[in-house]
Amino acid sequence: MMQTKSFPTLDILSVIMDRKLSSSPGLNAPKEVCGWMTNRTIDELQLVELMDYCKIRLLKWFPDLAMALACELKLDGWLKRSPTCPEEGIKIWFAELKMLFPKIKDQYDVPRI
């Protein structure tokens, strides 16, 4: 049986979209997701190299999340409307994304590579 770990969707989208979407400080969310997937502790330099590799796997496992890439302009719009609180813009964008694409869940069980 494949070992998995549950991650919030915004943490996973932080890897897929190469943007800070998680409420975790700094690069913690992508480091956790990529670290889990590759079964290693990674630093910020390694993260840059691993994110593309992990992104490909995440999109293969969770193809519904590719819809977020198609809605990146909507995210930018919400961020412009909430310049003092980007977290609020991300929250509204994610709610809208889930309404547009009901298959998108709040979290996903991510396997190791």
Phi, psi and omega in degrees: 000136182285133178280132180230164175221137182277133178230143173300145182301322180295330174294317179293318179294334175299326177284311184298318186263356180054045179220152176279104180246344183276156175280353177296144181292145175056225181261020184301316183297307179297326178295321178293313182297309181293324177297317178297312184300320184265357179059045176208160174274130184236149175261178185296326178293318178292329182300318180303317181289322185280335185299318179296317179297314180292323179303314180301315180294316181299318179292329176291317181286324185232071185299336178299333182288347176296337178299331179297324178296324179289342182252021182295326177295324176296320177300313179302320179297315178294324178293324177293326181283346180228061186295333181272348182216078182301330179301323179293317177299319178295318180299315179294317179300317182293321177298317178295319179301316180292330176289320180289324183231083187300344179286343180289128184259171178283336178206160182225148175271111185264125176277170173277157178278000000 
